[in-house]
């Protein structure tokens, strides 16, 4: 039995279907991330899980309890939100202790012990008597995290808790959240639109769009084997290059023809494409699959360098071709001495190619 399960959630907001038949499971000790653009339904899903919204259909199961109809206070969930939800009339200690005090089941000395232990972990020990209004945004978010930390919850929910903070604080609090997760060993659900956060923190990531799950899997699977065109074009920085292409069989194997080049496909694709039977596909090329090609390479893509972006440990090169601008990632130094306006020939490592059905936009699998 999974520790947290969402079964067929549906939620309408007026005429808008915000959550559309959403299902997933999160096991004990798993850090599960809901990733997607604004308006995809991820925050609405979290609000349904924690009891702030009621679904039009579906169930939320925590442990062996169906909690869909229970009020939030009876679900025993630890929650941290983008809006800190702190009480301005209370000091730091009061805010961190309030949930335990309100339930009335924890002895006073145990509340004191938990709050002080959490405050020490979060460098809040010297601020326990400080008014909330005297704290910075980062300190307030740590108080909100501490309030969740003192609870012995069945699951922990995080709704974009770091989006209002500067990069240094985001990095610090990412570590604090993961430390809380490892300590509690409970299921955690984390909502974000930030891929860096999702990939740095998540054991499993669910990509959402238009209220529906597009793909669920480990971060590396989303990058290397996207389930559809949306995931391919959303995940990664830069994301996968997507081109219209036509398949042609040649001597028992297949070649993908685009306006830019004719790219031979590995033999592993042959059985799948023979059964597939269609010519028109969407060709996906991972940015890290490009390699510098020689003048004699007939399968090379040729274009003009539009931009060279040096990053830490790698360089992103954008190549302007007849029908697209393509992104390539090279390890630092591999790109050579390129400048905008140069002509560049690039080949593709076969393992970096993906194919998608032109109509359904779903991935084909060799």
LUMRO-767841 format. One record per atom (N, C-alpha, C): x, y, z; residue in one letter. Coordinates in steps of 0.1 Angstrom, whole numbers, padded with zeros to 4 digits, always signed. Example, Ala and Ser with C-alpha at 12.3 -4.5 7.8 and 13.67 -1.06 7.14 Angstrom:
// LUMRO-767841
+0132-0057+0078a +0123-0045+0078a +0132-0033+0078a +0128-0022+0071s +0137-0011+0071s +0129+0000+0079s 
This chain:
// LUMRO-767841
+0009-0012+0000x +0000+0000+0000x +0009+0012+0000x +0008+0021-0010x +0016+0033-0010x +0012+0043+0001x +0021+0051+0006x +0018+0060+0017x +0009+0072+0013x +0010+0076+0001x +0001+0086-0004x -0003+0083-0018x -0016+0083-0021x -0021+0080-0034x -0032+0089-0039x -0031+0094-0051x -0041+0102-0057x -0047+0094-0068x -0061+0093-0068x -0068+0084-0077x -0078+0092-0085x -0075+0094-0097x -0085+0099-0107x -0091+0113-0103x -0082+0122-0098x -0087+0135-0094x -0092+0143-0106x -0104+0149-0104x -0109+0159-0113x -0114+0171-0106x -0110+0183-0111x -0114+0196-0105x -0117+0206-0115x -0129+0211-0115x -0133+0222-0124x -0133+0235-0117x -0128+0245-0123x -0128+0259-0118x -0136+0267-0128x -0149+0268-0126x -0158+0274-0136x -0159+0265-0148x -0156+0271-0160x -0156+0263-0172x -0142+0256-0175x -0133+0259-0166x -0119+0254-0168x -0117+0241-0161x -0112+0231-0168x -0109+0218-0162x -0094+0219-0157x -0093+0222-0144x -0079+0225-0138x -0072+0212-0136x -0079+0201-0132x -0072+0188-0129x -0081+0178-0136x -0075+0170-0145x -0082+0161-0154x -0077+0147-0152x -0085+0139-0144x -0082+0125-0142x -0068+0122-0138x -0063+0129-0127x -0049+0128-0123x -0047+0117-0113x -0037+0108-0115x -0034+0097-0106x -0019+0096-0104x -0015+0094-0092x -0001+0090-0090x +0000+0084-0076x +0012+0078-0073x +0014+0073-0060x +0028+0077-0055x +0029+0079-0042x +0042+0083-0036x +0045+0074-0024x +0056+0067-0024x +0059+0057-0014x +0066+0064-0002x +0066+0057+0009x +0074+0062+0021x +0088+0065+0017x +0093+0076+0021x +0107+0080+0018x +0109+0085+0004x +0099+0087-0004x +0101+0091-0018x +0098+0106-0018x +0107+0114-0025x +0105+0128-0028x +0099+0129-0042x +0087+0133-0043x +0079+0133-0055x +0077+0148-0059x +0080+0152-0071x +0079+0165-0076x +0068+0166-0087x +0059+0176-0085x +0050+0180-0096x +0056+0192-0103x +0060+0190-0116x +0066+0200-0123x +0058+0204-0135x +0056+0217-0138x +0049+0221-0150x +0048+0236-0150x +0043+0242-0161x +0042+0256-0163x +0030+0261-0155x +0029+0275-0154x +0018+0281-0146x +0005+0277-0152x -0005+0274-0143x -0018+0270-0148x -0020+0256-0152x -0010+0247-0149x -0011+0233-0153x -0018+0224-0144x -0022+0229-0132x -0029+0222-0122x -0022+0217-0110x -0009+0220-0109x -0001+0214-0099x -0004+0219-0085x -0006+0232-0084x -0010+0238-0071x -0024+0234-0067x -0033+0233-0076x -0047+0229-0073x -0046+0214-0068x -0038+0206-0074x -0037+0192-0070x -0032+0192-0055x -0022+0200-0052x -0017+0200-0038x -0027+0205-0028x -0035+0215-0032x -0046+0220-0023x -0056+0209-0021x -0059+0201-0031x -0069+0190-0029x -0063+0179-0020x -0050+0176-0021x -0044+0166-0012x -0044+0171+0002x -0042+0184+0005x -0041+0189+0018x -0055+0193+0024x -0065+0193+0016x -0079+0195+0020x -0084+0209+0019x -0076+0218+0013x -0081+0232+0011x -0090+0233-0001x -0091+0223-0010x -0100+0222-0021x -0106+0208-0021x -0119+0208-0025x -0126+0195-0027x -0126+0191-0042x -0123+0179-0045x -0123+0175-0059x -0138+0173-0064x -0140+0174-0077x -0153+0170-0083x -0154+0155-0084x -0143+0148-0085x -0142+0134-0086x -0128+0129-0081x -0127+0116-0077x -0115+0111-0073x -0113+0110-0058x -0102+0104-0054x -0099+0102-0040x -0084+0105-0037x -0082+0109-0024x -0069+0110-0019x -0068+0100-0007x -0057+0092-0008x -0055+0082+0002x -0041+0084+0009x -0041+0085+0022x -0029+0087+0030x -0028+0075+0039x -0017+0067+0037x -0016+0054+0044x -0028+0045+0040x -0035+0041+0050x -0047+0032+0047x -0060+0040+0048x -0059+0053+0049x -0071+0062+0051x -0075+0069+0038x -0087+0068+0034x -0093+0077+0024x -0096+0090+0031x -0089+0101+0027x -0091+0113+0035x -0098+0124+0027x -0103+0120+0015x -0109+0130+0006x -0119+0139+0012x -0128+0134+0021x -0138+0142+0027x -0134+0148+0041x -0122+0145+0046x -0118+0150+0059x -0113+0164+0058x -0116+0172+0068x -0110+0186+0068x -0095+0185+0069x -0088+0196+0065x -0074+0196+0065x -0067+0192+0078x -0073+0197+0089x -0067+0195+0102x -0067+0180+0107x -0075+0172+0100x -0076+0158+0104x -0068+0149+0094x -0061+0155+0085x -0053+0146+0076x -0039+0144+0080x -0034+0150+0090x -0021+0149+0096x -0010+0150+0085x -0010+0162+0079x +0000+0165+0068x +0008+0177+0073x +0021+0177+0069x +0029+0188+0071x +0030+0196+0058x +0027+0210+0059x +0026+0218+0047x +0034+0230+0048x +0041+0233+0037x +0049+0246+0035x +0045+0252+0022x +0040+0265+0023x +0035+0271+0011x +0044+0283+0007x +0042+0288-0006x +0049+0299-0011x +0045+0311-0002x +0032+0313+0001x +0028+0323+0011x +0030+0317+0024x +0039+0323+0032x +0044+0316+0044x +0033+0311+0054x +0021+0318+0054x +0010+0314+0063x +0013+0316+0078x +0022+0326+0081x +0026+0327+0095x +0016+0337+0102x +0016+0337+0115x +0007+0345+0123x +0015+0357+0128x +0012+0369+0123x +0021+0381+0126x +0020+0385+0141x +0009+0381+0148x +0008+0384+0162x +0016+0376+0171x +0022+0365+0165x +0030+0356+0173x +0045+0357+0170x +0053+0353+0180x +0067+0353+0177x +0071+0340+0170x +0084+0338+0168x +0088+0326+0160x +0085+0313+0167x +0087+0313+0180x +0083+0300+0188x +0069+0297+0187x +0060+0308+0188x +0046+0306+0188x +0041+0300+0174x +0047+0305+0164x +0044+0301+0150x +0048+0286+0148x +0060+0283+0153x +0064+0269+0151x +0057+0259+0160x +0052+0263+0171x +0046+0254+0181x +0031+0254+0179x +0025+0263+0171x +0010+0265+0171x +0003+0252+0167x +0008+0245+0156x +0001+0233+0152x +0000+0223+0162x +0011+0220+0170x +0011+0210+0180x +0002+0215+0192x +0003+0227+0195x -0006+0232+0206x -0020+0231+0203x -0024+0234+0191x -0038+0234+0187x -0044+0220+0187x -0036+0210+0184x -0041+0197+0184x -0043+0191+0198x -0035+0197+0208x -0037+0194+0222x -0033+0180+0226x -0025+0173+0218x -0021+0159+0221x -0006+0158+0225x +0001+0168+0224x +0015+0168+0226x +0019+0175+0239x +0026+0168+0249x +0029+0175+0261x +0037+0188+0259x +0036+0197+0268x +0042+0210+0267x +0057+0209+0266x +0063+0200+0274x +0078+0199+0273x +0083+0193+0260x +0074+0184+0254x +0078+0178+0242x +0077+0188+0230x +0067+0197+0231x +0066+0208+0221x +0078+0217+0222x +0082+0220+0234x +0094+0228+0236x +0106+0222+0230x +0108+0209+0233x +0120+0201+0228x +0120+0201+0212x +0108+0198+0206x +0108+0198+0192x +0110+0211+0185x +0105+0222+0191x +0106+0235+0185x +0121+0239+0186x +0127+0237+0197x +0141+0242+0199x +0150+0233+0190x +0147+0220+0189x +0156+0212+0180x +0155+0217+0165x +0142+0219+0161x +0140+0224+0147x +0147+0238+0145x +0145+0246+0155x +0151+0260+0154x +0166+0259+0153x +0172+0250+0160x +0187+0249+0160x +0191+0244+0146x +0184+0235+0140x +0187+0229+0127x +0186+0240+0116x +0177+0249+0118x +0174+0260+0108x +0181+0273+0111x +0190+0273+0121x +0196+0286+0125x +0186+0296+0130x +0176+0292+0137x +0166+0301+0142x +0166+0302+0157x +0176+0295+0164x +0176+0295+0178x +0176+0308+0185x +0183+0318+0179x +0185+0331+0185x +0173+0340+0182x +0163+0335+0173x +0152+0343+0169x +0139+0338+0175x +0139+0329+0184x +0126+0323+0188x +0117+0333+0195x +0122+0343+0201x +0113+0353+0207x +0111+0365+0198x +0116+0365+0186x +0114+0376+0177x +0101+0377+0171x +0095+0389+0169x +0082+0390+0162x +0084+0385+0147x +0074+0379+0141x +0075+0375+0127x +0078+0386+0118x +0072+0398+0121x +0073+0409+0113x +0087+0415+0112x +0096+0411+0122x +0110+0416+0122x +0119+0407+0113x +0114+0396+0108x +0122+0387+0100x +0122+0389+0085x +0133+0386+0079x +0134+0386+0065x +0126+0376+0058x +0125+0376+0045x +0117+0366+0038x +0123+0352+0039x +0136+0351+0039x +0143+0338+0040x +0141+0333+0054x +0141+0341+0064x +0139+0337+0078x +0125+0332+0080x +0115+0340+0074x +0101+0336+0076x +0099+0322+0069x +0105+0320+0057x +0103+0307+0051x +0109+0296+0059x +0120+0298+0066x +0126+0288+0075x +0117+0286+0087x +0110+0296+0092x +0100+0294+0102x +0089+0285+0097x +0084+0287+0085x +0073+0279+0079x +0078+0264+0078x +0091+0263+0074x +0096+0249+0073x +0098+0243+0087x +0102+0251+0097x +0103+0246+0110x +0089+0241+0116x +0079+0248+0112x +0065+0245+0117x +0062+0231+0111x +0065+0228+0099x +0063+0215+0093x +0072+0204+0100x +0084+0208+0103x +0094+0199+0108x +0091+0194+0122x +0084+0202+0130x +0081+0197+0144x +0069+0187+0144x +0062+0187+0133x +0051+0177+0132x +0056+0163+0129x +0049+0153+0135x +0051+0139+0131x +0040+0136+0121x +0042+0141+0108x +0031+0140+0099x +0032+0127+0091x +0021+0123+0084x +0021+0111+0076x +0026+0114+0062x +0026+0127+0058x +0032+0131+0045x +0035+0146+0046x +0044+0151+0037x +0048+0165+0037x +0045+0171+0023x +0040+0183+0023x +0036+0189+0010x +0043+0203+0010x +0048+0206-0002x +0055+0219-0004x +0050+0225-0017x +0045+0237-0016x +0040+0244-0027x +0049+0256-0031x +0058+0254-0040x +0067+0264-0045x +0073+0273-0033x +0078+0266-0023x +0082+0274-0011x +0094+0283-0013x +0102+0281-0024x +0114+0289-0026x +0113+0299-0036x +0102+0301-0043x +0101+0310-0055x +0103+0324-0052x +0101+0329-0039x +0102+0343-0036x +0116+0346-0030x +0125+0337-0030x +0138+0339-0024x +0149+0340-0034x +0160+0347-0030x +0172+0348-0039x +0179+0335-0041x +0188+0334-0051x +0194+0321-0054x +0202+0315-0042x +0209+0323-0035x +0217+0317-0024x +0208+0311-0013x +0197+0318-0010x +0187+0313+0000x +0180+0300-0005x +0177+0300-0018x +0170+0289-0024x +0179+0276-0023x +0192+0278-0025x +0201+0266-0024x +0201+0262-0009x +0202+0271+0000x +0203+0267+0014x +0190+0260+0018x +0179+0265+0014x +0166+0259+0019x +0163+0246+0012x +0168+0245-0001x +0167+0231-0007x +0173+0221+0001x +0185+0224+0007x +0192+0214+0015x +0184+0211+0028x +0178+0222+0034x +0170+0220+0046x +0158+0212+0044x +0151+0214+0032x +0139+0206+0029x +0143+0191+0027x +0154+0189+0020x +0158+0175+0018x +0163+0168+0031x +0169+0176+0040x +0173+0171+0053x +0160+0167+0061x +0150+0176+0061x +0137+0172+0067x +0132+0159+0061x +0132+0158+0048x +0126+0147+0042x +0134+0134+0046x +0147+0134+0046x +0155+0123+0049x +0153+0119+0064x +0151+0129+0072x +0149+0126+0087x +0135+0120+0089x +0125+0124+0082x +0111+0120+0085x +0108+0106+0078x +0115+0104+0066x +0113+0092+0059x +0098+0089+0055x +0091+0100+0052x +0077+0100+0048x +0076+0104+0033x +0065+0102+0027x +0063+0107+0013x +0063+0122+0013x +0070+0128+0004x +0069+0143+0002x +0065+0146-0012x +0056+0156-0013x +0052+0161-0026x +0055+0176-0027x +0063+0179-0038x +0069+0192-0039x +0064+0198-0053x +0058+0210-0052x +0053+0216-0065x +0063+0227-0069x +0067+0227-0082x +0075+0238-0087x +0074+0239-0102x +0077+0251-0107x +0079+0253-0121x +0093+0253-0125x +0102+0252-0115x +0117+0253-0117x +0123+0240-0119x +0128+0237-0131x +0134+0224-0134x +0147+0222-0126x +0154+0232-0123x +0166+0230-0115x +0162+0224-0101x +0152+0230-0095x +0147+0225-0082x +0142+0210-0084x +0134+0208-0094x +0128+0195-0096x +0139+0184-0098x +0149+0187-0106x +0159+0177-0109x +0169+0175-0097x +0171+0186-0090x +0181+0185-0079x +0174+0178-0067x +0161+0179-0065x +0155+0173-0053x +0147+0161-0055x +0141+0159-0067x +0131+0148-0069x +0138+0134-0071x +0132+0124-0064x +0135+0110-0067x +0127+0107-0080x +0114+0112-0080x +0105+0110-0091x +0099+0123-0095x +0098+0126-0108x +0092+0139-0112x +0080+0136-0121x +0069+0142-0119x +0057+0141-0127x +0055+0155-0135x +0056+0154-0148x +0054+0166-0156x +0039+0168-0159x +0034+0179-0156x +0019+0182-0158x +0018+0192-0169x +0007+0191-0177x +0002+0201-0186x -0013+0200-0188x -0020+0211-0188x -0034+0212-0190x -0041+0202-0180x -0036+0201-0168x -0043+0193-0158x -0041+0178-0158x -0032+0174-0168x -0030+0160-0170x -0015+0156-0168x -0012+0144-0163x +0001+0139-0162x +0006+0136-0176x +0017+0142-0180x +0024+0139-0193x +0034+0127-0192x +0041+0127-0181x +0051+0116-0178x +0055+0116-0164x +0057+0104-0158x +0062+0103-0145x +0075+0094-0145x +0086+0099-0139x +0098+0091-0139x +0109+0098-0132x +0121+0091-0131x +0132+0098-0126x +0137+0109-0135x +0143+0119-0130x +0147+0131-0138x +0155+0127-0151x +0164+0118-0150x +0172+0114-0162x +0163+0108-0173x +0153+0101-0169x +0144+0094-0179x +0136+0105-0186x +0132+0116-0179x +0124+0126-0186x +0133+0133-0197x +0146+0135-0194x +0155+0141-0203x +0158+0132-0215x +0161+0119-0212x +0167+0110-0222x +0156+0103-0230x +0144+0101-0223x +0133+0094-0230x +0120+0100-0228x +0118+0112-0233x +0105+0119-0231x +0094+0112-0237x +0082+0112-0230x +0071+0104-0235x +0063+0110-0246x +0065+0123-0248x +0057+0130-0259x +0064+0143-0262x +0059+0150-0272x +0065+0162-0277x +0065+0173-0266x +0054+0174-0258x +0054+0184-0247x +0066+0182-0238x +0068+0170-0233x +0079+0168-0223x +0092+0171-0230x +0094+0167-0242x +0106+0169-0250x +0109+0184-0251x +0099+0192-0253x +0101+0206-0255x +0101+0214-0242x +0097+0208-0231x +0096+0215-0218x +0108+0212-0209x +0112+0200-0209x +0123+0195-0200x +0137+0197-0206x +0146+0202-0197x +0159+0204-0202x +0162+0219-0204x +0175+0222-0203x +0179+0236-0205x +0193+0236-0213x +0192+0238-0226x +0180+0239-0234x +0173+0226-0236x +0160+0227-0240x +0152+0214-0242x +0156+0207-0255x +0150+0196-0258x +0153+0188-0270x +0149+0196-0282x +0158+0195-0293x +0155+0201-0306x +0144+0193-0312x +0134+0199-0318x +0123+0192-0324x +0121+0197-0339x +0121+0188-0348x +0120+0191-0363x +0110+0182-0369x +0103+0187-0379x +0095+0179-0388x +0104+0171-0397x +0101+0158-0399x +0109+0149-0407x +0101+0139-0414x +0107+0134-0425x +0100+0123-0433x +0109+0111-0432x +0103+0099-0430x +0110+0087-0429x +0111+0080-0443x +0123+0075-0446x +0124+0067-0458x +0133+0055-0456x +0128+0044-0461x +0135+0031-0460x +0146+0030-0470x +0158+0027-0466x +0170+0025-0475x +0178+0013-0472x +0178+0003-0481x +0186-0009-0478x +0183-0016-0465x +0170-0016-0461x +0166-0023-0449x +0167-0015-0436x +0172-0002-0437x +0172+0006-0426x +0165+0019-0429x +0164+0029-0420x +0156+0041-0422x +0165+0053-0420x +0161+0063-0428x +0167+0076-0427x +0156+0087-0424x +0159+0096-0415x +0150+0107-0412x +0155+0119-0420x +0146+0124-0430x +0149+0135-0438x +0142+0148-0433x +0150+0158-0429x +0144+0171-0426x +0150+0181-0436x +0146+0194-0435x +0151+0204-0444x +0166+0206-0442x +0171+0202-0430x +0185+0204-0426x +0194+0193-0430x +0189+0181-0430x +0199+0170-0432x +0191+0157-0434x +0198+0146-0438x +0193+0133-0438x +0201+0125-0428x +0194+0121-0417x +0200+0114-0406x +0197+0100-0405x +0207+0091-0407x +0205+0076-0406x +0201+0073-0392x +0190+0064-0391x +0186+0059-0378x +0192+0046-0374x +0195+0044-0362x +0202+0031-0358x +0193+0019-0362x +0199+0008-0364x +0192-0005-0368x +0181-0008-0358x +0183-0005-0345x +0173-0008-0335x +0159-0003-0338x +0159+0008-0346x +0146+0014-0350x +0139+0007-0361x +0145-0002-0368x +0140-0007-0380x +0127-0015-0378x +0126-0025-0368x +0114-0032-0366x +0102-0023-0362x +0105-0013-0354x +0094-0004-0349x +0089+0004-0361x +0098+0009-0369x +0093+0018-0380x +0087+0010-0392x +0091-0002-0394x +0085-0011-0404x +0070-0013-0400x +0068-0016-0387x +0054-0018-0382x +0046-0005-0382x +0053+0006-0379x +0047+0019-0378x +0040+0024-0391x +0047+0023-0401x +0042+0024-0415x +0039+0039-0420x +0041+0049-0411x +0039+0063-0415x +0052+0069-0419x +0051+0080-0428x +0063+0087-0432x +0066+0099-0423x +0055+0106-0420x +0058+0119-0413x +0059+0117-0398x +0070+0123-0392x +0073+0122-0378x +0078+0135-0373x +0079+0136-0360x +0087+0147-0354x +0100+0141-0349x +0111+0147-0353x +0124+0142-0349x +0129+0150-0337x +0133+0143-0327x +0139+0150-0315x +0154+0147-0314x +0162+0157-0312x +0176+0156-0310x +0180+0163-0297x +0186+0155-0288x +0190+0160-0275x +0202+0170-0278x +0202+0181-0270x +0213+0191-0273x +0227+0186-0270x +0228+0176-0261x +0241+0170-0258x +0245+0159-0268x +0236+0156-0278x +0239+0145-0288x +0247+0150-0300x +0249+0163-0301x +0256+0169-0313x +0271+0166-0311x +0277+0164-0323x +0292+0163-0323x +0297+0171-0335x +0309+0176-0334x +0314+0183-0346x +0316+0173-0357x +0312+0177-0369x +0313+0168-0381x +0324+0173-0391x +0329+0164-0398x +0339+0167-0408x +0333+0172-0421x +0340+0178-0430x +0335+0183-0443x +0329+0172-0451x +0334+0160-0450x +0329+0148-0458x +0318+0141-0452x +0312+0145-0441x +0301+0138-0435x +0288+0143-0442x +0282+0134-0450x +0270+0137-0457x +0258+0138-0448x +0258+0133-0436x +0247+0133-0427x +0247+0145-0418x +0257+0154-0420x +0259+0166-0411x +0248+0176-0413x +0244+0183-0402x +0236+0195-0403x +0245+0207-0404x +0242+0215-0414x +0251+0227-0416x +0243+0240-0413x +0249+0249-0406x +0242+0261-0404x +0252+0272-0399x +0246+0284-0396x +0254+0295-0392x +0253+0297-0376x +0264+0298-0370x +0264+0300-0355x +0257+0313-0352x +0246+0312-0344x +0238+0324-0341x +0243+0330-0327x +0247+0320-0318x +0250+0325-0305x +0259+0315-0298x +0269+0319-0290x +0277+0310-0282x +0276+0315-0268x +0271+0306-0259x +0269+0309-0245x +0277+0301-0236x +0289+0306-0231x +0297+0298-0222x +0290+0297-0208x +0290+0285-0203x +0285+0283-0189x +0296+0275-0181x +0293+0272-0169x +0302+0265-0161x +0303+0251-0165x +0315+0247-0171x +0317+0234-0175x +0312+0230-0189x +0304+0239-0195x +0299+0235-0208x +0296+0248-0216x +0293+0247-0229x +0290+0258-0237x +0278+0255-0246x +0268+0264-0246x +0256+0262-0255x +0258+0270-0268x +0257+0263-0279x +0259+0269-0292x +0245+0268-0299x +0240+0279-0304x +0228+0279-0312x +0231+0281-0327x +0226+0272-0335x +0229+0271-0349x +0217+0274-0357x +0218+0284-0365x +0206+0289-0374x +0207+0281-0387x +0196+0273-0390x +0196+0265-0402x +0184+0270-0411x +0181+0263-0422x +0171+0267-0431x +0157+0268-0425x +0154+0259-0415x +0140+0260-0410x +0140+0260-0395x +0151+0262-0388x +0150+0261-0373x +0163+0267-0368x +0163+0271-0355x +0175+0274-0347x +0177+0262-0338x +0188+0255-0338x +0191+0243-0331x +0201+0247-0319x +0199+0240-0308x +0207+0242-0296x +0216+0230-0295x +0229+0232-0292x +0239+0221-0290x +0246+0224-0277x +0249+0214-0269x +0257+0215-0257x +0270+0208-0259x +0281+0215-0257x +0294+0210-0258x +0301+0211-0244x +0309+0201-0240x +0317+0203-0228x +0327+0214-0231x +0330+0221-0221x +0339+0233-0222x +0351+0230-0230x +0354+0237-0241x +0365+0235-0249x +0363+0227-0262x +0352+0218-0261x +0349+0210-0273x +0344+0218-0285x +0338+0230-0282x +0332+0238-0293x +0342+0244-0301x +0354+0245-0297x +0365+0252-0304x +0364+0267-0303x +0369+0273-0313x +0370+0288-0313x +0358+0294-0321x +0346+0291-0318x +0334+0295-0326x +0330+0309-0322x +0325+0317-0332x +0320+0330-0329x +0307+0331-0338x +0297+0340-0334x +0286+0342-0343x +0289+0345-0357x +0282+0339-0366x +0285+0341-0380x +0293+0330-0387x +0300+0322-0379x +0308+0310-0384x +0298+0300-0390x +0303+0292-0399x +0296+0281-0405x +0300+0269-0396x +0290+0261-0392x +0293+0249-0384x +0286+0237-0389x +0293+0226-0390x +0288+0213-0394x +0287+0204-0382x +0275+0198-0379x +0273+0190-0368x +0267+0177-0371x +0272+0166-0366x +0266+0153-0367x +0258+0150-0354x +0251+0138-0353x +0243+0135-0342x +0247+0121-0337x +0250+0119-0324x +0252+0106-0318x +0239+0099-0318x +0238+0087-0324x +0225+0080-0326x +0217+0078-0313x +0223+0077-0301x +0216+0075-0289x +0208+0088-0285x +0212+0099-0291x +0205+0111-0288x +0193+0114-0297x +0189+0105-0306x +0178+0107-0315x +0165+0101-0309x +0154+0109-0310x +0141+0104-0306x +0131+0107-0317x +0121+0098-0318x +0110+0100-0328x +0096+0101-0321x +0088+0109-0327x +0074+0111-0321x +0064+0111-0333x +0053+0105-0330x +0042+0104-0340x +0038+0119-0343x +0037+0122-0356x +0034+0136-0360x +0020+0140-0355x +0010+0131-0354x -0003+0135-0351x -0006+0134-0336x -0003+0123-0329x -0006+0122-0315x +0005+0128-0306x +0017+0131-0312x +0028+0136-0305x +0034+0127-0294x +0030+0114-0294x +0035+0105-0285x +0048+0099-0290x +0057+0095-0281x +0070+0089-0285x +0069+0076-0291x +0077+0073-0301x +0078+0060-0307x +0090+0053-0299x +0089+0040-0297x +0099+0033-0289x +0106+0022-0297x +0119+0023-0299x +0125+0012-0307x +0125-0001-0300x 
